[in-house]
Amino acid sequence: MDFSYYLMQYLSATGLNAIAFVFIISFFVWEIPRTFRMLEKEWTKGLYPEHGRAIDIVIFLVGIAAFIFLNSNTKRIILFPYSPIYNIVLAIAAIALPIVLIVRFAGRIFTRIDAGKEVSEVLGHTMLDLVHTIFQISFVLLALPSAALLFVILL
């Protein structure tokens, strides 16, 4: 199966801009309720990890740096879909890692349901957790090609 067409669409300027837009929006939607204390502390218990904010901010900064790095190296990134090894590795990683994150998200939904929480709390946590999962997936989609490009440049 030839993934080069789909990989080219993903690595195009439009594709990367769309991923960066989703990355930034999902970060702010995830962080705004915690930052401005819009939700009661009891209600957010179990949703936001204790040290998760620092990790999310570092991921956000690395994702922005990856986006800038990709945009500054567009001529090199255009060659990725035509390189057989990077074509296969990037396609597999860009499919497999988001699937793993989606399975983890589904597992957390079932854990919340099994915990016997109220329906509103389960739905609220699920919606915010979905936004956080989208944030993580978009980070993976930005970080993978930039790591591969950095690997190519260093070799």
N, C-alpha and C positions, 0 to 999 in steps of 0.2 A: 504494500500500500504506500502510495506517495503522499507524504505529509507536507511536502515543500510548499504547496499552495496555501494550506491552512497555516503553516508556520510563517509564511510571508505575510499573510493577513494579520496575524498576531504581532509580528515584529515591525509592522509598518508604523509610520508616525501616528496615524489615526488610531490604530489598535493600542499602541503604548499610551497615547494621550487619554483614551477612554479608560484604560486600566488605572492610570494615575488619578484620574478624576474620581473613579469609584473608590480607590484607595483613600484619598483625602476625605471624601464625604463620609465614608464608613467610619474612619477614625474619629471624626468630629461627632457623629451621631452616637458612637460608643462612649466617648469621653464626656460629652456635655452633661448628661445627667449626673455623673459622678463629680464633675468639677463644680457645678453650681448647686450641688446637693438638692436636686429636684425630686429625688425619691427618698423615702424614709429609710433609715439605716437597717431596720429589721427586714424591710422588703428586699433590699439589695443583698442581704446576707446570702452567700453562696453563689452570687452572680459575678461580682468583681473580686478577683483574687487579691490578697493583701499586698503583694509586691508586684502586681500585674501592671500598674500604671507606669512604673519605670521601664519595664520591659516593652510595653506598648509604645512609649515615647521613643525608645531606642530603635524599635522596629520601624516606627514612622520616619525617623531621621534617616535610617539606612535605606528605606524605600524611596525617599525623596532623592537621596544621593544616587541610588541606582537608576532612577528615572533620568536625572541630569546626566549621568554617565552614559546611558543609552542614547540620549538625544545628542550628546556631543560626539558620538561615534557611530553615526548612522551609516556611513559608507562601509564600515566593517561589519555591521550587524546585518546588512542586506545580503552578505555572502553566506550567512549561516544556513539558510534553507537549502543551499546548493552543496553544502558539505555533508557527505553521507553520514559520518559519525555524529556530528553535532545535530543533524536533522533528526536522527533516531533518538538520541539521548534527550534532547530538548522536548521532543514530542511526547516521549514516555513520561518524563518528569512533569511536564505541564499538564498531563492527564492524570497521572497516578497521585501526585501530592494533593491536588484539590479533592480527589476522591477520598483520600485518607481523612482530610479535614471535614468533609461532609459526613463521613461515617462517624467520626468523633462527635460531631454536632448531633446526629441522630441518637447516639448513645446517651448524650446529656439530656435530650428530651425525655427518653424513657426513664432515666434516673429521676428526673423531676416528677414525672407522673407516678412512679413507684413510691416516691417519698410522701405522697398523700398531701401535697400542697394544694392551696386553693386554685381554682381554674384561672382566675385573673393573674395570679402570681406566676403560674406555669406559662400562660400566654405572654405576659410581659417579659419574663426571663428568656423565653424562647425567641421573641422578636429581637431583643437586645443581643442575645447570643448569636442569632443569625447574622446580624450586622457585624459582630466581631469575627465570625467565620468568614464573611465576605472580605473583611479587612485582611485576614490572614491569607486567604486565597489570592487576593490581588497583590499582596506582598510577595508571595511565592512567584506569581507571574511576572513581577518586576525584577526580583532578585535572581531568578534562574538565568535569563539571558545575559544579565550584567555579570554574573559570576562566570558564565561560560566565555564571555567576551574578555574578561579579565584574565582568565586562564589561557586563552589564545594569545593575548598580548604578551603575557609573561613567558610563554614558550616561544 
